[in-house]
Amino acid sequence: MTNNTSFNRENWFYLKEGHWVFRFTNDDSEKAQQAAFYCEQFMEDDEDEMIDDELRSCFNCMKRRWLIESFECRSVTALS
């Protein structure tokens, strides 16, 4: 599968107090996988930090910081 679509951060994240927060919950692995597929900034995290069985997932990205119900993407913040 190839990535022919550009990454639009607003499809996956919303801006809250200067931080880009995932629009979906920590349980929505399908959306996390889709967002990571389109993200050119994805960086695989350490294996012991990974929680999704699918490698390419925001849940497995080194640039994600967990929040109570979601996570912040530090890659998207850097692109702002």
C-alpha positions as a printed Julia matrix, in Angstrom:
80×3 Matrix{Float64}:
   0.0    0.0    0.0
   1.38   3.42  -0.91
   0.78   6.77   0.7
  -0.55   9.08  -2.02
  -2.47  11.42   0.29
  -0.91  14.29   2.17
  -1.15  14.39   5.94
  -3.81  16.85   7.14
  -3.37  17.21  10.89
  -6.92  18.48  11.41
  -8.29  15.09  10.28
  -6.62  13.42  13.26
  -5.8   16.13  15.82
  -7.2   19.33  17.29
  -5.29  22.22  18.82
  -5.74  22.61  22.58
  -3.67  25.16  24.49
  -0.81  24.94  21.99
  -0.8   21.13  21.84
  -2.1   18.9   19.04
  -4.35  16.29  20.68
  -5.61  13.11  19.0
  -9.32  13.5   18.13
 -10.13   9.94  19.15
  -9.74   7.87  22.3
  -6.85   5.71  23.45
  -8.95   2.7   22.4
  -9.27   3.66  18.72
  -6.32   1.77  17.26
  -7.77   1.86  13.73
  -7.71   5.69  13.67
  -4.21   5.72  15.22
  -2.99   3.37  12.48
  -4.59   5.48   9.74
  -3.06   8.7   11.08
   0.4    7.12  11.32
   0.13   5.76   7.77
  -0.18   9.31   6.42
   2.37  10.88   8.79
   5.84  11.44   7.35
   7.16  12.21  10.85
   6.34   8.78  12.33
   9.2    7.34  14.39
   9.0    3.85  15.84
   9.2    3.9   19.65
  11.1    1.43  21.83
   9.51  -2.01  21.74
   8.61  -1.91  25.44
   6.62   1.32  24.83
   4.52  -0.12  21.98
   0.93  -1.11  22.65
  -0.54  -1.68  19.16
   0.05  -4.95  17.31
   0.31  -2.96  14.08
   3.79  -1.37  14.03
   2.8    1.77  12.09
   0.43   3.33  14.62
   0.47   6.61  16.53
   0.22   4.44  19.64
   3.7    3.13  18.8
   5.28   6.46  17.84
   8.21   7.94  19.7
   6.69  11.42  19.34
   3.43  10.64  21.16
   2.83  11.74  24.75
  -0.02  10.08  26.63
  -2.89  12.06  28.14
  -5.69  10.67  30.29
  -8.12   9.99  27.43
  -5.93  10.53  24.38
  -2.41  11.66  23.47
  -0.5   14.66  22.21
   1.49  14.44  19.0
   4.82  16.24  19.24
   5.43  15.78  15.48
   2.33  17.74  14.58
   3.34  20.46  17.06
   6.69  20.73  15.31
   4.93  21.13  11.93
   2.67  23.97  13.15
